[in-house]
Amino acid sequence: MNLSDINSLIGTLIQIYTYLIIAYVLLSWLPNARESFIGELLGKIVEPYLSIFRKFIPPIGGMLDLSPIIALIALRFVGYGIFAIIEMIVGGF
């Protein structure tokens, strides 16, 4: 497995998790959708990560939750950091 394969795998995993977060947020727009099997499954996967950001970012006006947007941005930055670390380790200093 070379550097390109590792970066591709990590990029794919980050992209999948991004889609899961977006799907979970979209489910909140549908009545009772989060109580469905898919909603509960997504909640178990996504909610632990989102709860970190909800501790620090309260909803605006009690309705608009911006924490998923910040969580997606943070996820992207973490991905870039992982790419850089792997490149330093595999590619040499």
N, C-alpha and C positions, 0 to 999 in steps of 0.2 A: 504494500500500500504506500503510494507516494504522497507528497505534499498536496498535490492537486486533488487526489481522491479524498484525503482527510478534510480539506477545506470544502469540498463539494458535499460530503456527508454532513458536516456541521451546518453548512448553509441550508441544506435541505431540512434538517431537523428544526432549525430556527424558523424557517418558512412555514413548516407544518404547525409549529406552536403558535405562530402569528395568526394563521388561519383559524386555529382553535379559539384563540382569544376573540377574534372578530366574530366568529359564529356565536360564541357565548354572549357577546354584547348584543348582537342582532336578535337573539332569542329573548332578550329583555323587552323588546318592543312588542312581542306577541303575548297576549294574555295566557297565563298558565303554561307557557312553553318550557320554562325552566323546571317545572315539576314533572315533565315527561322523562322517559328513560334517557334520551339523548341529552336533555338539559341537565339532568343529575350527573350523568357521566362527564359532560364537559365541565360542570361545576367542580367535580372532584379533581379534574386535571388542571383547571385554570385558576380556580379561586384561591388556592394557597399562594400563588404568585401575585395575583391582583390584590390580595389582602395586605400585602406589604405596602403597597402604594396607597391603599385606602386609609391606612393609619395616619399618613402625612398629608393627604390631599382630600379635604372634605368636599362633598358635593356642593356645587354652586346653586344657591337658592333652594337647597334641599332636594333638587331634582336632577340636575345635570352632573353626572359623574365623569370627571376628566381623567381619573386614574388609569383607565385602560389605554388612553393615548400616551400618557407618560410611561406606562409599563411597556408599551410597544417600542417607544423610543429607547428606553433603557435596554430592552432585549437586543435591539439592533447594535447599540454600543458595546454590550457584552460580547456579542458575536464578533465584532471588529477586534475587540481585545483578545478573544480566544484565537482568532486568525493570526494576530501579531505574535502571540506567545508561541503558537505552534510553528510559525515560520522561523522564529528565533531558535527554537529547540532543534527543529529538523534541518533548517538551512544553515545553522551555525551562527555564531555571534559575529 
